[in-house]
Amino acid sequence: MVPAGAAWHAGGMKSWIVRFASLYVFNVLVLLLIGFLLPSVQVGWAALWAAVVLTAATIWLKPLVTRFFTRSAAKSAGQRTRTGEKLVQYGIVFVVELLVWALVVLASGVEVGGFFWGWLVPPLLLLVAWIVYDRVDDALEARTGRLYDRAHAGIRGPATSATPAAPSREEAIGREELRDGLTPEQRRMLDDLGKS
């Protein structure tokens, strides 16, 4: 019997791998597109490593930085108008995208020339790309999940159609306990009480 924690760990690990892989492929395409659209950004083969950095930053760093800036901005939210609050929210999103882009450029072989076209426009393109990804992520992650399952089945070998093994004594006791909440000793005590 597989412990519940191990089953969750395997399922949780699969979901993280699938999410990372699908976002990685998407980010490679986005980085290549940015390099194609903006002559001031040279991506090339660096897209493969830059996508690793971008994917990791998107999954783990971006939520933390966004939360930090949002909490900081919330302290003075009462002093702003509705329009001012929207502008602050958009500013936070842009600053987070800018930080993620800076991390990608500094930690990979992506080369940037020019302040406006190299540093300010790519974060806007990343923002548009992530809006698109948000629309297609379920389908993309489902497809990646199927590929993962196929690859995992290939590593383990073909599934056999053997009948499941009879449960061990411990499993049978555990199932009985789950059914009525009593251990075998408690069940015997209740049976003895019923007989007297």
Secondary structure as UniProt FT lines:
FT   HELIX           4..37
FT   TURN            39..40
FT   STRAND          41..42
FT   TURN            44..45
FT   HELIX           46..56
FT   HELIX           57..61
FT   HELIX           62..74
FT   TURN            75..76
FT   HELIX           77..79
FT   HELIX           82..107
FT   STRAND          111..112
FT   HELIX           116..120
FT   HELIX           121..156
FT   HELIX           169..180
FT   HELIX           184..195
//
